[in-house]
Amino acid sequence: MAELADAHDSKSCARKACRFDPDQRHCVLFGHMTRDSPAAAGRQAYIYILRYMIFYVYILKSSIDFGYYIGQTKNLDKRIEKHNLGLVKSTKYRKPLKLVYSEKYNNRHDAIMREKLSKRQKGGDVFKKIINHDAG
């Protein structure tokens, strides 16, 4: 991608039949963008925000079936509120839900990896230790 951006900066492209539009800063035919295109800059800013925000992995317990729900979010309070208002399909009929455990992560990738690991361990000894440790 950087090579294409450099090529476009010099108004030439490595791809045959490329139709680079300097005003739009992207190739009209193929759609690839330069490093300084507005869309590329917006995407980079969004990736930066997701990479360096605080995210939470949380475990909720249902008061109806006493089952657990594991999820991840960037706004824990708002997400729990949505669960308890019935706005989340998977927990709609299991409310009220109580937060029994949460962990904080510095980026979304780590939070997603921990969420997946927790879901794989659900019902296992590690999961039970997490729940019992928090309750005790």
C-alpha positions as CSV (number, residue, x, y, z in Angstrom):
1,M,0.0,0.0,0.0
2,A,2.8,2.4,0.8
3,E,4.5,1.7,-2.5
4,L,1.3,2.6,-4.3
5,A,1.0,5.7,-2.3
6,D,4.5,6.7,-3.2
7,A,3.9,5.9,-6.8
8,H,0.7,8.1,-6.7
9,D,2.6,10.9,-5.1
10,S,4.7,11.1,-8.2
11,K,1.5,10.9,-10.4
12,S,2.4,7.4,-11.7
13,C,1.2,4.0,-10.6
14,A,2.7,0.6,-10.8
15,R,-0.7,-0.8,-11.9
16,K,-1.5,-0.9,-15.5
17,A,-4.5,1.2,-16.6
18,C,-4.5,3.1,-13.2
19,R,-6.5,6.3,-13.4
20,F,-5.2,8.3,-10.5
21,D,-7.3,11.4,-9.8
22,P,-5.0,14.0,-7.9
23,D,-8.1,16.0,-6.7
24,Q,-9.7,12.9,-5.1
25,R,-6.3,11.4,-4.1
26,H,-7.4,7.9,-5.1
27,C,-7.3,5.7,-8.2
28,V,-10.7,6.0,-10.0
29,L,-10.4,2.6,-11.7
30,F,-9.0,0.5,-8.8
31,G,-10.1,2.5,-5.8
32,H,-6.8,2.3,-4.0
33,M,-5.9,5.4,-1.9
34,T,-2.8,7.4,-1.2
35,R,-1.4,7.9,2.3
36,D,-2.8,11.4,2.4
37,S,-6.4,10.7,1.2
38,P,-9.2,11.9,3.5
39,A,-10.7,8.4,3.7
40,A,-7.4,6.8,4.6
41,A,-6.7,9.4,7.3
42,G,-10.2,8.8,8.8
43,R,-9.6,5.0,8.8
44,Q,-6.2,5.5,10.4
45,A,-7.7,7.7,13.2
46,Y,-10.5,5.1,13.8
47,I,-7.9,2.3,14.1
48,Y,-5.8,4.4,16.4
49,I,-8.8,5.1,18.7
50,L,-9.8,1.4,18.8
51,R,-6.2,0.4,19.5
52,Y,-5.7,2.8,22.4
53,M,-9.0,3.0,24.2
54,I,-10.0,1.2,27.4
55,F,-12.1,-1.9,26.8
56,Y,-13.8,-4.2,29.3
57,V,-14.5,-7.9,29.4
58,Y,-17.4,-8.5,31.7
59,I,-19.4,-11.4,33.1
60,L,-23.1,-11.0,34.0
61,K,-25.2,-13.4,36.0
62,S,-28.9,-13.8,35.3
63,S,-31.3,-13.7,38.3
64,I,-33.8,-15.8,36.2
65,D,-31.8,-18.8,35.1
66,F,-28.6,-18.1,37.1
67,G,-26.6,-18.5,33.9
68,Y,-23.7,-16.3,32.8
69,Y,-23.2,-14.0,29.9
70,I,-19.6,-13.0,28.8
71,G,-19.0,-9.9,26.7
72,Q,-16.7,-7.0,25.9
73,T,-17.4,-3.3,25.5
74,K,-15.8,0.1,25.7
75,N,-18.5,1.6,28.0
76,L,-19.3,-0.9,30.7
77,D,-22.1,1.1,32.5
78,K,-24.0,1.8,29.3
79,R,-23.7,-1.9,28.1
80,I,-25.0,-3.2,31.4
81,E,-27.9,-0.8,31.2
82,K,-28.7,-2.0,27.7
83,H,-28.7,-5.6,28.9
84,N,-31.1,-4.8,31.8
85,L,-33.4,-2.8,29.5
86,G,-33.8,-5.8,27.3
87,L,-32.0,-4.2,24.3
88,V,-29.6,-7.1,23.9
89,K,-31.1,-10.0,22.0
90,S,-29.2,-12.8,23.8
91,T,-30.1,-11.5,27.3
92,K,-33.5,-10.0,26.7
93,Y,-35.4,-12.7,28.5
94,R,-32.8,-13.3,31.2
95,K,-33.0,-10.0,33.0
96,P,-32.3,-8.7,35.6
97,L,-28.6,-9.2,35.2
98,K,-25.9,-8.5,37.7
99,L,-22.2,-7.7,37.0
100,V,-20.2,-10.3,38.7
101,Y,-16.8,-9.7,37.2
102,S,-14.9,-7.3,34.9
103,E,-11.4,-6.8,33.5
104,K,-9.9,-3.7,31.9
105,Y,-7.8,-3.8,28.7
106,N,-5.9,-1.1,26.9
107,N,-7.1,-2.2,23.4
108,R,-10.0,-4.0,21.7
109,H,-7.9,-6.8,20.4
110,D,-6.8,-7.9,23.8
111,A,-10.3,-7.6,25.2
112,I,-11.7,-9.7,22.3
113,M,-9.0,-12.4,22.9
114,R,-9.9,-12.5,26.6
115,E,-13.6,-12.7,25.9
116,K,-13.0,-15.7,23.5
117,L,-10.8,-17.4,26.0
118,S,-13.4,-16.9,28.8
119,K,-16.2,-18.3,26.6
120,R,-14.1,-21.4,25.9
121,Q,-13.4,-21.8,29.6
122,K,-17.1,-21.3,30.6
123,G,-18.1,-24.0,32.9
124,G,-14.5,-25.1,33.5
125,D,-12.4,-24.8,36.7
126,V,-10.8,-21.5,35.6
127,F,-14.1,-19.9,35.0
128,K,-15.5,-21.1,38.3
129,K,-12.4,-19.7,40.1
130,I,-12.9,-16.3,38.5
131,I,-16.6,-16.3,39.6
132,N,-16.0,-17.7,43.1
133,H,-13.0,-15.4,43.7
134,D,-15.1,-12.3,42.9
135,A,-18.0,-13.5,45.1
136,G,-15.7,-14.4,48.0
